[in-house]
């Protein structure tokens, strides 16, 4: 048993959803071992937490309120090939091994037996629209020379990092909305000669906002499709986002990122005449923010005005105002990377 890895993934049953999310982010894990009185009790996954948030549980809720009644564990006597097959079918990050008394005796980790990244839940073949026309003003002066989508990340570029995550779920049909330095972007992919990307372009002749240029592809998309900004990366199984989108019959799904903001002071609440009612020491504010990734149904393209500046938030408001359905799929704070911010880019990719 790798005791260090096991300890990193242990969490007490009375911990909160917020605690679990922070621990998952800290150790780059999507599954934690829940203990009660230092003994093995259950498992909690990022999927459990996402379902709880979707069902409006507070992040202050104790995780014992959202645990599944049945989890997948293996017994000490079970053959390793059987454990391996169950981990593969369930895409399990780890498998607890327990004895006849229910005590934890070992933990088998995915990377120890498969030596490769977990596959997506299922394969999709959906169009992906990437909004690559902006000037990248937050990354100046570099973007005075290089368009934001082509800023390097190791041996690759921002836009290739984004596209490669869609390739993992079988989606390789990319439509790039271009404007600023569009010829440079086209030239880069022409000389790259990489057959894994099927790329077509549509070009706005003036800035049209985060959704305005989509009117240009009304006749080119007939299925559900992803839309992504070209400066964000989401570390999530995109097929699960789509599964949520379909399950709840959403017209548009926003991928949100959970953000935590600690307040380093005591917060005071008062009533009439300045009388103190409550002091909360160093509270933490939690928000879901718009990550910049969406799934849209194709009929929404007809609700985008032609050649007019139009933000995707205006489209969302249009849907809500006619009583349409917009869903929100949450991901943890560190599962969302805002590459378009200099500080974040340097922190993540300058090594």
Secondary structure, DSSP 8 states (H G I E B T S, - for coil): --HHHHHHTEEETT-BHHHHHHHHHHTT-SEEEEEETTEEEEEEEHHHHHHHHHTT--TTSBGGGT--S----EETTS-HHHHHHHHHHHT-SEEEEE-TTS-EEEEEEHHHHT-S----SS----EEEEE-----GGGTTGGGTS-GGG-EETTEEHHHHHHHHHHTTT--EEEEEE-TTHHHHHHHHHHH--TT-EEEEEE-SS--HHHHGGGGGTTT--S-EEEEETTEEE-S-HHHHHHHHHHTT-SEEEEEEEEEEE--SEEEEE-GGG-EEEEEET-EEEEEEEEEEEEE-GGGGGGS-TTS---HHHHHHHHHHTT--EEEEEE-GGGEEETTSHHHHHHHH--
